[in-house]
Each structure stands twice: as structure tokens, then as C-alpha cells.
Amino acid sequence: MASVHESLYFNPMMTNGVVHANVFGIKDWVTPYKMALLVLLSELGRAGAQLGLLERRRLNRLLLPLLQGPDMPLSRLRKAIEESCPHLASSVHIRLKLMAEGELKDMEQFFDDLSDSFTGTEPEVHKTSVVGLFLRHMILAYNKLSFSQVYKLYTALQQYFQNDEEKNGIDESDMELTNTEELEGKMEKEELDVPLREEEISCSGPLSQKQAEYFLSQQASLLKNDETKALTPASLQKELNNLLKFNPDFAEAHYLSYLNGLRVQDVFSSTHSLLHYFDRLILTGAESKSNGDEGYGRSLRYAALNLAALHCRFGHYQQAELALQEAIRIAQESNDHVCLQHCLSWLYILEQKIFDSCVLLEHSVNKSLHFGLPYLASLGIQSLVQQRAFAGKAANKLMDALKDSDLLHWKHSLSELIDISIAQKTAIWRLYGRSTMALQQAQTLLSMNSLEAVNVGVQQNNTESFAVVLCHLAELHAEQGYFTAASEILKHLKERFPPNSQHAQLWMLFDQKIQFERAMNDGRYHIADSLVAGITALNSIEGVYRKAIVLKAQNQMSEAHKLLQKLLIHCQKIKNTEMVISVLLSIAELYWRSSCHTIALPVLLQALALSREYSLQYLASETVLNLAFSQLILGIPEQALNILHMAIEPVLAHGAVLDKGCAMFLVAKCQVASAASYAPQKKIEALESAILNLNEAKTYFAKVDCKEQLRDVLYFQARLFHTLGKTQERNKCAMLFRQLHQELPAHGVPLINAFK
């Protein structure tokens, strides 16, 4: 956000006791709240050495937000002072009471005495200090007031004090009706360097320029770093409208209104505010002052560029392209290479919606480095890495490219891009199926401290990168069966990113997916089916895929096949390779369940070729497991055991608990099928080894509460124990199987025909 213009003054007026002195060219004026601050500074000077070091330190930390922030009720000011120094709070209250209940000459005398703070060889306050500048501004503003304005200020001070007294009277009557414990619960500490509550931020009149600057910068910082601590969209818009009512040409207020509109996806309001922002820049002439005659054109081309970005964000690609062409034309006329590089970056984003524009992106990175634009160059490298990851490039090359971009980030202290880079690495490792590496990168970001200076109490790294990493972390915990930990992470995400925030859709989707997987594991298909609508609303492809999974689980094979075929065609068209492979595996499973085993083999081989071509190691391992299962049901278990060794290690190292259980169950099945041709002693050893693998599979399935798979394992174990003559173990497995079988519906297909 641009700085507030030096030529910006509010119109002189008198509203609800707020005296404006701007008619004399002063950017500040005296209010009852500021008089209370002056009394505080005066009493602080009188106290001097009587204050302890800790109390003085607390008061010094308290003063800056009090001086910069908007006016607040006297009760809140007193409470803030009491938390730092109760004795001083009492002195301030007595002094204000004497002034408010006295005469006008008492206020006159008070301002006369303020000037003494600067006199002497060792003055109490230095003229150039923060406090000194505030005192001088107030003295000057007061001296410029007419007699009628002085009288109105005094009346406003009396009203300010009386409102506090009336509130205290109500509070005292309430105290008599409440017990001590309830009272202590109410008296919670309030931090002054965090945003004010909505009911307190509303000022009785327009803010001064310094207060407006502080308010806008604070809210803009909160929208970027910790949206939950910013005012709600409605309250913030109300304050901005109040600010613009007194000064419609306040450009920065229009820009904050634009950001506020983006929070709630309000196309009309955000567009309206963005256009007003650049109109005000041109009208006030601020850009021309700082950039000479070039300022007018600069505002126009960046206005067109921002408008293109806005339309692109809302999916209006045709309008975005028209606005971008206008920005490019004006930038070329003005020979503005920096603006042209920004246009080139957005041109890549627009072209990416139509076709792969890798050449544009590489050109943008090279030009950005040439013109010394590290932020833009790094964003280009990040986009290139993302594009190459989807194209199946080797992970080591991508990590080398990200390492080069990280050097740029640390060299120029680009904190936001450091977060994006780590989040990108987390997503890439997840794409390639290396959950351990993804977990390491996620923990790296969570343990980092932001390089940006933010206020105390404002959460650092509270950006989209932080949300992405936390979502991956929740999914990783859920995959390993730690559902309580995943719920805690999602709870934290809901607190950090409320449903009305711009990044809330990320955790909403992951939350729905985790609930869906749990319902499927537990055999509650009706609950899983009810979650499909929510997933579809957030991600249509994921929703359709999960609908097909539910239909398949409910043995509605033809409907599931039709849905998967449509989804396969769509994903091939948009080049979503990861989903294409997942759909192919689901189609192969449909063929198994329909006893079309030979038809499933070409489908699996196609999936294996794609996964290896695009370096999707985990999906390749899963495909090999499916191929091994196909060979098992085709009667060649020895060959199935041989190829299982290719896939079992990555699955056990990086796979989800459910996949680990399925892999071990498959190994046991292959061992039992292969043992049919063994000698008696070797056959017994093979069956005992299979039982051990089944025990491991049972542990995995129990961890994710997958009752259907547990039932199958118990059935298989009971048969093996019966073959080995172990009656007691067989009866135990049979009893557990019967309990689960009564609880769950039957498959309707033979147990050997299901891999998962």
C-alpha cells in the first residue's frame, strides 16, 4: 500500500465534540482522549524516579500504540494504565476529574504548563522525540483554536469524563450481583498492540492523518499476516466508509476497501474500490510528485495491470486479457520495463489456462533477473518448478532449481517466498509419494520464524503457504492412523483460517476427504456418500472420483464404470496425470470384481507406464501391487511374489497405513498360493510366515479401524490355523470374524477377488 500523501488533510469541521484544527494546516487536533494522554504524560513526568524500572518499561511500551491508535473510551485507557502502573492510573483519573469538574481556566492552565516540559538545561521531554512531537502538535493545535472551539473542547471533555463515570456506576451495581470468581474472569488482560474490538474502534468523528495511517497500515498488515485478528469484513468496511465520508480522496482507504472486498469474493465492490484507488492517485497528483510527468501514465498502466489480476482471480479470463493488453500497450509507450515484466508474468498465467506456455515463463525469469526484480524472478522459478513437476521431471533437478531460488530469497530477505518455496517442496514430495520428506519440509516451515516484523500477538506465517503445509500435515497424520492428531491440526486450521477467510477452502477440502476415508474404512458408505457433495463443491474432480468409489463399494459396477470413464476422459484432457492413474487403478478393480481379470492387465500396464513416465514413484508401487494381485488371481503366484519385492519397500516406507496393510495381506495370499506345490515341511514354514504377515496386516488395519479388511484377515488366518492344526488360535480368529461379520454386511464377491 502506498504511503499516505503529505498533501492529505481532512476538512475542518466539528462533530460530536471533536475539534478540527486542519483549517490552519495542522494534521492533528485536540480531542478529549488526547487530553487524557497529555495528562498521562504530565503525571509520568511528575512521578519521575518514583516509578520502578519495570513499571517505566511497561509504560514506555504502552505509550506508542496509545499515541498512534484511534481514540478509545476512558475506561479502557484507565484499565490499560492500571495494568502497567495502578498508582499512575489513579493520579490520571483524579487530575482529569479536577479538570472536568472545574472551570475552563483549569484547562487553559494545563496547556500553559505543558510548555514547561521543554524548558531547562535538561528538559523532561526532548522536542524531537515521539512524545515531544506529540506534545508540540497538541500545543500548536490548541493555540490555533478560537474561543468557541476551546469551549466546545471543554464541553466534550466533560462529556467524555461523565460517560466514564456513568459506565463505572453501572459496573459497580453489576459487581454487587456477581461473585468474586466471575469478576476475576471478566478482568482479563487486553493487549494494546493487537487490534481493538469492533465496538471500540468506532470513533466519534474522523481520524487524524496519523491515526488513519496507523489504522490502515495495521489492518493491511493483519489481512496479510493474520486475518483472524483483523476486523470482520463488515466492520472494516463500515470504518472505511466512515473514513471516506470525511475524505473521499483518501486513496489508501480505497485500496484497503479493495482488499476487504477480495476477502469475501465481492467482484463489484473490489472492482469499484480498485478503480477509485487509482482515480484518487491521479486526482491528488501524488504519483506525479514522486515520478515527475511520468506519474500519470504510471498510475494508468498499473491500474490496468491490477484490474487484469483482479479479473483473473475471479476467473474472468477474457476481461483480464483485455485489461492486460491495455497495460502492455501503455507500458510499451512509456518504455516501462518493470511493468512489462509484471505483465509478462500475468500473461503466462492467462496463457496457462489455455496451453503450456513454458517459453513465456522462461523468458520472464531471464528478463526479471536482468532488470533486478528478484521477487518476480523467484515467482517465475517457482511456477517453472511446479510446471516441470506436473510434466514428470526428476525430483533432484527440481530441488536444485528451488535451491537456486532459495538463494535469491535469503539474499533479499523475501520471507513470503521462503514460505512458498518450502510449501512447494512439501507438495512436490507428496506428489512423488515421499511422505517422509514431505513431513520433514512441513515441520521445517512450522518451526521457522518469519523475517517480517509483525506486532506482538500476530501469528507469523499465517499465509496460504502455512495453510497448505498444515493441510498436508493433517492428511499425513490421518494416513498413518493418527486421527486425533489430524483433528487437532484441523481444529487449529479452523481457528487460524475461519470459514469466511480466503484460504479456508483448503482445510475444508482436506477435512471432507479425511472424513470420507474414515467412513469408507469403517464401512459406513451412506455417510461417505453424504460427504461427496461437499467435496464436489470444493473440487469437482475429487468429488466425482469419490462418488465412483462409493458406487464401487456398494457394488453398483456399471454406474461406477460410466462415471470413471467420463472422469478419465476429462482428466486426460486437462492433463491431470495423478488423477488419471488413480482412475485407471479403480477401473482395473472394477474389472476384477466383474471377473474380467485379463481385461484389467492392459489398464494396469497403462497406469504403470504413466506413473513411471511422470516419476510418480508411489503410484507406480501401488500399480505394481495391483499387477501382482492380477497375477495371483490368474494362477501365477510365484511371479506375483517376485514383482512384489519391487513395490513393497516404497509402500512400507512412505505409504499410508491402509496401503501397508493391503500390501502385507497380498504378500500372505501369494505365500499361501505358492505353498501349494511345496514339500510338507517347506509348506508349513511358508504358512507360518504368511500368518506373521497377516498379523502385521491386522495391526495396520486395526490402526485405521478398517473393519472389512480385518474381517478378511481373520477369515484367512482361521483357515491357515485350521490347516496347521492349531485349534485354539483358529477358534479365536473364528470368534472375532463372526463378531465382525454380524456387524458388517457381506461383500457379495469372493474374498480373493478384492485387493483393497
Disulfide bonds with the S-S distance in Angstrom:
none
